[in-house]
């Protein structure tokens, strides 16, 4: 040939059963390839095919990552807009409901109005929890969940949470018991109360009329253990393994409203404090959710 080649070996580059290229080797002399040389060339072609395939997969992974990052940015922007734009009208609705509740006439004449106003307040509360959860998930994904540590007492965290849920429990015929000592802990009290409120809210969903929900805090050697126990149906062992996963609602998803974010966020908050969260359950008798927060060193 004009370029001096006398022999050319062509090998297909195959990856996952598909042709991804061709490897051509040119020689300036006439030659035949023995078995060892054929094996070497086959191995070389195989390695080249793998390299091409990995390069393609790497490019696809980079493109997928870029798309995911764009989607995450768009989602965060959307959630920020939603939470901001809905906060003011929801606050206004809540204030109107409070006004209606206070201005309703006494006795049977205002009973219907008071009931409607209470329902509106509960809807506003649930919407507020949902908006907060969406905002928290975005912060967790971004790696900057807001935690402001300070010395605090366990008792007001427990009593304030119990007081917030007392009307709902009374309306549903459920007894709410709270116990807490004078333990001090190093935490973000608002975040700890958020976790506790989430657990009480879940217990309220599953506890039947006539049941009991117990909220307590106990000081251990180096941490405070908060727990919420209910007398609901309990949780099977296979379900307990998924309780703290995002969007997981188990076999109750048709009956229980929500996005399945509460326990996922609760675990993130407890983890940020350096604590632990877990569930113990006896099917047919109830469940107990517990979490720990380090005590104050002061």
Secondary structure, 3 states (H helix, E strand, C coil): CCCCCCEEEEEEEEECCEEEEEEEEEECCCCCCCHHHHHHHHHHHHHHHHHHHHHHHHHHHHHHHHHHHHHHHHHHHHHHHHHHHHHHHHHHHHHHHHHHHHHCCCHHHHHHHHHHHHHHHHHHHHHHHHHHHHHHHHHHHHCCCCCCCEEEEHHHHHHHHHHHHHHHHHHCCCEEEEEECCCEEEECHHHHHHHHHHHHHHHHHHCCCCCEEEEEEEECCCEEEEEEEECCCCCCHHHHCCCCCCCCCHHHCCCCCCCCCHHHHHHHHHHHCCCCEEEEEECCCEEEEEEEEEECCC
